[in-house]
Amino acid sequence: MAKKAVATFSAKAGAKTMVKCIRMDKSSKTGAYMFTEQLVEADKVKDFFAKK
């Protein structure tokens, strides 16, 4: 299960809306879960969550 937290930034001219995405990944070595956080553009959120 992944969650998306929306972050707000001051929008400058030409700046795109950014969101903070947090994805939970399972380690293949240990089986433990780790969290991957990244700021991505709003229109590329589905690409971030599609990655494994």
PDB file of N, CA, C and O in Angstrom:
ATOM      1  N   MET A   1       0.847  -1.165   0.000  1.00  0.00           N
ATOM      2  CA  MET A   1       0.000   0.000   0.000  1.00  0.00           C
ATOM      3  C   MET A   1       0.892   1.227   0.000  1.00  0.00           C
ATOM      4  O   MET A   1       1.853   1.298   0.766  1.00  0.00           O
ATOM      5  N   ALA A   2       0.588   2.173  -0.836  1.00  0.00           N
ATOM      6  CA  ALA A   2       1.382   3.380  -0.929  1.00  0.00           C
ATOM      7  C   ALA A   2       0.506   4.581  -0.600  1.00  0.00           C
ATOM      8  O   ALA A   2      -0.706   4.564  -0.813  1.00  0.00           O
ATOM      9  N   LYS A   3       1.135   5.605  -0.086  1.00  0.00           N
ATOM     10  CA  LYS A   3       0.370   6.802   0.203  1.00  0.00           C
ATOM     11  C   LYS A   3       1.037   7.988  -0.469  1.00  0.00           C
ATOM     12  O   LYS A   3       2.242   7.979  -0.717  1.00  0.00           O
ATOM     13  N   LYS A   4       0.255   8.993  -0.756  1.00  0.00           N
ATOM     14  CA  LYS A   4       0.751  10.182  -1.413  1.00  0.00           C
ATOM     15  C   LYS A   4       0.450  11.376  -0.527  1.00  0.00           C
ATOM     16  O   LYS A   4      -0.708  11.633  -0.197  1.00  0.00           O
ATOM     17  N   ALA A   5       1.472  12.098  -0.147  1.00  0.00           N
ATOM     18  CA  ALA A   5       1.298  13.297   0.661  1.00  0.00           C
ATOM     19  C   ALA A   5       1.539  14.505  -0.246  1.00  0.00           C
ATOM     20  O   ALA A   5       2.553  14.570  -0.941  1.00  0.00           O
ATOM     21  N   VAL A   6       0.627  15.439  -0.238  1.00  0.00           N
ATOM     22  CA  VAL A   6       0.735  16.604  -1.104  1.00  0.00           C
ATOM     23  C   VAL A   6       1.531  17.687  -0.397  1.00  0.00           C
ATOM     24  O   VAL A   6       1.220  18.070   0.731  1.00  0.00           O
ATOM     25  N   ALA A   7       2.561  18.175  -1.074  1.00  0.00           N
ATOM     26  CA  ALA A   7       3.384  19.253  -0.530  1.00  0.00           C
ATOM     27  C   ALA A   7       3.100  20.516  -1.328  1.00  0.00           C
ATOM     28  O   ALA A   7       2.910  20.457  -2.543  1.00  0.00           O
ATOM     29  N   THR A   8       3.071  21.652  -0.652  1.00  0.00           N
ATOM     30  CA  THR A   8       2.826  22.904  -1.349  1.00  0.00           C
ATOM     31  C   THR A   8       4.116  23.704  -1.424  1.00  0.00           C
ATOM     32  O   THR A   8       4.897  23.737  -0.473  1.00  0.00           O
ATOM     33  N   PHE A   9       4.326  24.335  -2.541  1.00  0.00           N
ATOM     34  CA  PHE A   9       5.502  25.166  -2.778  1.00  0.00           C
ATOM     35  C   PHE A   9       5.039  26.490  -3.354  1.00  0.00           C
ATOM     36  O   PHE A   9       3.953  26.584  -3.926  1.00  0.00           O
ATOM     37  N   SER A  10       5.865  27.506  -3.202  1.00  0.00           N
ATOM     38  CA  SER A  10       5.524  28.775  -3.832  1.00  0.00           C
ATOM     39  C   SER A  10       5.734  28.626  -5.334  1.00  0.00           C
ATOM     40  O   SER A  10       6.825  28.275  -5.784  1.00  0.00           O
ATOM     41  N   ALA A  11       4.700  28.890  -6.092  1.00  0.00           N
ATOM     42  CA  ALA A  11       4.748  28.686  -7.537  1.00  0.00           C
ATOM     43  C   ALA A  11       5.387  29.897  -8.207  1.00  0.00           C
ATOM     44  O   ALA A  11       4.848  31.003  -8.169  1.00  0.00           O
ATOM     45  N   LYS A  12       6.525  29.671  -8.811  1.00  0.00           N
ATOM     46  CA  LYS A  12       7.177  30.713  -9.593  1.00  0.00           C
ATOM     47  C   LYS A  12       6.701  30.590 -11.027  1.00  0.00           C
ATOM     48  O   LYS A  12       5.992  29.641 -11.361  1.00  0.00           O
ATOM     49  N   ALA A  13       7.064  31.503 -11.856  1.00  0.00           N
ATOM     50  CA  ALA A  13       6.662  31.463 -13.257  1.00  0.00           C
ATOM     51  C   ALA A  13       7.239  30.218 -13.922  1.00  0.00           C
ATOM     52  O   ALA A  13       8.455  30.029 -13.942  1.00  0.00           O
ATOM     53  N   GLY A  14       6.381  29.380 -14.458  1.00  0.00           N
ATOM     54  CA  GLY A  14       6.817  28.168 -15.123  1.00  0.00           C
ATOM     55  C   GLY A  14       7.067  26.998 -14.204  1.00  0.00           C
ATOM     56  O   GLY A  14       7.449  25.927 -14.676  1.00  0.00           O
ATOM     57  N   ALA A  15       6.867  27.157 -12.908  1.00  0.00           N
ATOM     58  CA  ALA A  15       7.100  26.061 -11.958  1.00  0.00           C
ATOM     59  C   ALA A  15       5.935  25.083 -12.030  1.00  0.00           C
ATOM     60  O   ALA A  15       4.785  25.487 -12.196  1.00  0.00           O
ATOM     61  N   LYS A  16       6.237  23.801 -11.905  1.00  0.00           N
ATOM     62  CA  LYS A  16       5.203  22.778 -11.945  1.00  0.00           C
ATOM     63  C   LYS A  16       4.833  22.372 -10.520  1.00  0.00           C
ATOM     64  O   LYS A  16       5.608  22.570  -9.584  1.00  0.00           O
ATOM     65  N   THR A  17       3.658  21.811 -10.373  1.00  0.00           N
ATOM     66  CA  THR A  17       3.202  21.364  -9.066  1.00  0.00           C
ATOM     67  C   THR A  17       3.934  20.086  -8.697  1.00  0.00           C
ATOM     68  O   THR A  17       3.973  19.133  -9.475  1.00  0.00           O
ATOM     69  N   MET A  18       4.514  20.074  -7.504  1.00  0.00           N
ATOM     70  CA  MET A  18       5.276  18.925  -7.032  1.00  0.00           C
ATOM     71  C   MET A  18       4.510  18.262  -5.896  1.00  0.00           C
ATOM     72  O   MET A  18       3.864  18.934  -5.092  1.00  0.00           O
ATOM     73  N   VAL A  19       4.588  16.938  -5.840  1.00  0.00           N
ATOM     74  CA  VAL A  19       3.985  16.184  -4.752  1.00  0.00           C
ATOM     75  C   VAL A  19       5.035  15.251  -4.171  1.00  0.00           C
ATOM     76  O   VAL A  19       5.937  14.801  -4.878  1.00  0.00           O
ATOM     77  N   LYS A  20       4.913  14.963  -2.884  1.00  0.00           N
ATOM     78  CA  LYS A  20       5.830  14.042  -2.216  1.00  0.00           C
ATOM     79  C   LYS A  20       5.167  12.676  -2.195  1.00  0.00           C
ATOM     80  O   LYS A  20       4.087  12.510  -1.629  1.00  0.00           O
ATOM     81  N   CYS A  21       5.818  11.701  -2.814  1.00  0.00           N
ATOM     82  CA  CYS A  21       5.280  10.343  -2.889  1.00  0.00           C
ATOM     83  C   CYS A  21       6.104   9.421  -2.008  1.00  0.00           C
ATOM     84  O   CYS A  21       7.331   9.512  -1.977  1.00  0.00           O
ATOM     85  N   ILE A  22       5.430   8.540  -1.295  1.00  0.00           N
ATOM     86  CA  ILE A  22       6.087   7.575  -0.421  1.00  0.00           C
ATOM     87  C   ILE A  22       5.608   6.185  -0.831  1.00  0.00           C
ATOM     88  O   ILE A  22       4.413   5.893  -0.807  1.00  0.00           O
ATOM     89  N   ARG A  23       6.560   5.337  -1.208  1.00  0.00           N
ATOM     90  CA  ARG A  23       6.241   3.983  -1.650  1.00  0.00           C
ATOM     91  C   ARG A  23       6.919   2.983  -0.720  1.00  0.00           C
ATOM     92  O   ARG A  23       8.067   3.183  -0.324  1.00  0.00           O
ATOM     93  N   MET A  24       6.217   1.915  -0.372  1.00  0.00           N
ATOM     94  CA  MET A  24       6.774   0.883   0.482  1.00  0.00           C
ATOM     95  C   MET A  24       7.255  -0.259  -0.402  1.00  0.00           C
ATOM     96  O   MET A  24       6.473  -0.821  -1.169  1.00  0.00           O
ATOM     97  N   ASP A  25       8.543  -0.610  -0.302  1.00  0.00           N
ATOM     98  CA  ASP A  25       9.146  -1.680  -1.083  1.00  0.00           C
ATOM     99  C   ASP A  25       9.644  -2.769  -0.154  1.00  0.00           C
ATOM    100  O   ASP A  25      10.088  -2.493   0.961  1.00  0.00           O
ATOM    101  N   LYS A  26       9.570  -3.999  -0.613  1.00  0.00           N
ATOM    102  CA  LYS A  26      10.061  -5.133   0.175  1.00  0.00           C
ATOM    103  C   LYS A  26      11.439  -5.517  -0.340  1.00  0.00           C
ATOM    104  O   LYS A  26      11.624  -5.697  -1.543  1.00  0.00           O
ATOM    105  N   SER A  27      12.402  -5.644   0.558  1.00  0.00           N
ATOM    106  CA  SER A  27      13.767  -6.006   0.198  1.00  0.00           C
ATOM    107  C   SER A  27      13.811  -7.473  -0.217  1.00  0.00           C
ATOM    108  O   SER A  27      13.237  -8.336   0.447  1.00  0.00           O
ATOM    109  N   SER A  28      14.502  -7.743  -1.328  1.00  0.00           N
ATOM    110  CA  SER A  28      14.603  -9.126  -1.781  1.00  0.00           C
ATOM    111  C   SER A  28      15.580  -9.932  -0.927  1.00  0.00           C
ATOM    112  O   SER A  28      15.452 -11.153  -0.834  1.00  0.00           O
ATOM    113  N   LYS A  29      16.554  -9.269  -0.304  1.00  0.00           N
ATOM    114  CA  LYS A  29      17.546  -9.967   0.532  1.00  0.00           C
ATOM    115  C   LYS A  29      16.982 -10.367   1.892  1.00  0.00           C
ATOM    116  O   LYS A  29      17.013 -11.537   2.271  1.00  0.00           O
ATOM    117  N   THR A  30      16.468  -9.378   2.618  1.00  0.00           N
ATOM    118  CA  THR A  30      16.075  -9.612   4.010  1.00  0.00           C
ATOM    119  C   THR A  30      14.574  -9.811   4.190  1.00  0.00           C
ATOM    120  O   THR A  30      14.143 -10.364   5.202  1.00  0.00           O
ATOM    121  N   GLY A  31      13.787  -9.377   3.239  1.00  0.00           N
ATOM    122  CA  GLY A  31      12.335  -9.471   3.388  1.00  0.00           C
ATOM    123  C   GLY A  31      11.749  -8.320   4.180  1.00  0.00           C
ATOM    124  O   GLY A  31      10.536  -8.263   4.384  1.00  0.00           O
ATOM    125  N   ALA A  32      12.598  -7.396   4.630  1.00  0.00           N
ATOM    126  CA  ALA A  32      12.128  -6.247   5.400  1.00  0.00           C
ATOM    127  C   ALA A  32      11.553  -5.192   4.442  1.00  0.00           C
ATOM    128  O   ALA A  32      11.909  -5.142   3.265  1.00  0.00           O
ATOM    129  N   TYR A  33      10.677  -4.373   4.966  1.00  0.00           N
ATOM    130  CA  TYR A  33      10.092  -3.299   4.163  1.00  0.00           C
ATOM    131  C   TYR A  33      10.888  -2.023   4.359  1.00  0.00           C
ATOM    132  O   TYR A  33      11.350  -1.728   5.461  1.00  0.00           O
ATOM    133  N   MET A  34      11.044  -1.265   3.276  1.00  0.00           N
ATOM    134  CA  MET A  34      11.698   0.037   3.337  1.00  0.00           C
ATOM    135  C   MET A  34      10.838   1.026   2.565  1.00  0.00           C
ATOM    136  O   MET A  34      10.093   0.653   1.659  1.00  0.00           O
ATOM    137  N   PHE A  35      10.956   2.272   2.936  1.00  0.00           N
ATOM    138  CA  PHE A  35      10.146   3.316   2.334  1.00  0.00           C
ATOM    139  C   PHE A  35      10.992   4.166   1.407  1.00  0.00           C
ATOM    140  O   PHE A  35      12.089   4.591   1.767  1.00  0.00           O
ATOM    141  N   THR A  36      10.470   4.414   0.196  1.00  0.00           N
ATOM    142  CA  THR A  36      11.133   5.251  -0.789  1.00  0.00           C
ATOM    143  C   THR A  36      10.330   6.538  -0.907  1.00  0.00           C
ATOM    144  O   THR A  36       9.149   6.512  -1.255  1.00  0.00           O
ATOM    145  N   GLU A  37      10.976   7.669  -0.616  1.00  0.00           N
ATOM    146  CA  GLU A  37      10.317   8.970  -0.699  1.00  0.00           C
ATOM    147  C   GLU A  37      10.953   9.774  -1.821  1.00  0.00           C
ATOM    148  O   GLU A  37      12.169   9.741  -2.011  1.00  0.00           O
ATOM    149  N   GLN A  38      10.124  10.494  -2.561  1.00  0.00           N
ATOM    150  CA  GLN A  38      10.644  11.307  -3.649  1.00  0.00           C
ATOM    151  C   GLN A  38       9.650  12.417  -3.982  1.00  0.00           C
ATOM    152  O   GLN A  38       8.438  12.215  -3.914  1.00  0.00           O
ATOM    153  N   LEU A  39      10.167  13.577  -4.340  1.00  0.00           N
ATOM    154  CA  LEU A  39       9.338  14.669  -4.835  1.00  0.00           C
ATOM    155  C   LEU A  39       9.254  14.530  -6.348  1.00  0.00           C
ATOM    156  O   LEU A  39      10.279  14.537  -7.029  1.00  0.00           O
ATOM    157  N   VAL A  40       8.058  14.404  -6.874  1.00  0.00           N
ATOM    158  CA  VAL A  40       7.864  14.252  -8.314  1.00  0.00           C
ATOM    159  C   VAL A  40       6.814  15.254  -8.778  1.00  0.00           C
ATOM    160  O   VAL A  40       6.046  15.791  -7.979  1.00  0.00           O
ATOM    161  N   GLU A  41       6.800  15.492 -10.082  1.00  0.00           N
ATOM    162  CA  GLU A  41       5.787  16.372 -10.648  1.00  0.00           C
ATOM    163  C   GLU A  41       4.440  15.663 -10.591  1.00  0.00           C
ATOM    164  O   GLU A  41       4.371  14.435 -10.639  1.00  0.00           O
ATOM    165  N   ALA A  42       3.381  16.439 -10.488  1.00  0.00           N
ATOM    166  CA  ALA A  42       2.048  15.878 -10.290  1.00  0.00           C
ATOM    167  C   ALA A  42       1.620  14.962 -11.424  1.00  0.00           C
ATOM    168  O   ALA A  42       0.881  14.005 -11.195  1.00  0.00           O
ATOM    169  N   ASP A  43       2.069  15.237 -12.638  1.00  0.00           N
ATOM    170  CA  ASP A  43       1.644  14.408 -13.766  1.00  0.00           C
ATOM    171  C   ASP A  43       2.470  13.133 -13.914  1.00  0.00           C
ATOM    172  O   ASP A  43       2.153  12.306 -14.769  1.00  0.00           O
ATOM    173  N   LYS A  44       3.521  12.946 -13.111  1.00  0.00           N
ATOM    174  CA  LYS A  44       4.359  11.752 -13.194  1.00  0.00           C
ATOM    175  C   LYS A  44       4.226  10.841 -11.979  1.00  0.00           C
ATOM    176  O   LYS A  44       5.075   9.982 -11.745  1.00  0.00           O
ATOM    177  N   VAL A  45       3.159  11.032 -11.210  1.00  0.00           N
ATOM    178  CA  VAL A  45       2.962  10.241  -9.995  1.00  0.00           C
ATOM    179  C   VAL A  45       2.705   8.774 -10.329  1.00  0.00           C
ATOM    180  O   VAL A  45       3.236   7.891  -9.657  1.00  0.00           O
ATOM    181  N   LYS A  46       1.906   8.501 -11.349  1.00  0.00           N
ATOM    182  CA  LYS A  46       1.604   7.120 -11.714  1.00  0.00           C
ATOM    183  C   LYS A  46       2.866   6.382 -12.151  1.00  0.00           C
ATOM    184  O   LYS A  46       3.000   5.188 -11.885  1.00  0.00           O
ATOM    185  N   ASP A  47       3.790   7.068 -12.814  1.00  0.00           N
ATOM    186  CA  ASP A  47       5.058   6.444 -13.224  1.00  0.00           C
ATOM    187  C   ASP A  47       5.887   6.065 -12.009  1.00  0.00           C
ATOM    188  O   ASP A  47       6.530   5.015 -12.000  1.00  0.00           O
ATOM    189  N   PHE A  48       5.879   6.915 -10.976  1.00  0.00           N
ATOM    190  CA  PHE A  48       6.633   6.626  -9.757  1.00  0.00           C
ATOM    191  C   PHE A  48       6.118   5.364  -9.068  1.00  0.00           C
ATOM    192  O   PHE A  48       6.905   4.519  -8.640  1.00  0.00           O
ATOM    193  N   PHE A  49       4.785   5.239  -8.961  1.00  0.00           N
ATOM    194  CA  PHE A  49       4.224   4.091  -8.276  1.00  0.00           C
ATOM    195  C   PHE A  49       4.247   2.830  -9.139  1.00  0.00           C
ATOM    196  O   PHE A  49       4.121   1.727  -8.607  1.00  0.00           O
ATOM    197  N   ALA A  50       4.403   2.966 -10.452  1.00  0.00           N
ATOM    198  CA  ALA A  50       4.472   1.809 -11.329  1.00  0.00           C
ATOM    199  C   ALA A  50       5.829   1.124 -11.255  1.00  0.00           C
ATOM    200  O   ALA A  50       5.934  -0.061 -11.571  1.00  0.00           O
ATOM    201  N   LYS A  51       6.878   1.847 -10.841  1.00  0.00           N
ATOM    202  CA  LYS A  51       8.219   1.272 -10.721  1.00  0.00           C
ATOM    203  C   LYS A  51       8.246   0.248  -9.600  1.00  0.00           C
ATOM    204  O   LYS A  51       7.508   0.361  -8.622  1.00  0.00           O
ATOM    205  N   LYS A  52       9.104  -0.755  -9.751  1.00  0.00           N
ATOM    206  CA  LYS A  52       9.283  -1.749  -8.688  1.00  0.00           C
ATOM    207  C   LYS A  52      10.717  -1.781  -8.272  1.00  0.00           C
ATOM    208  O   LYS A  52      11.085  -2.552  -7.385  1.00  0.00           O
TER     209      LYS A  52
END
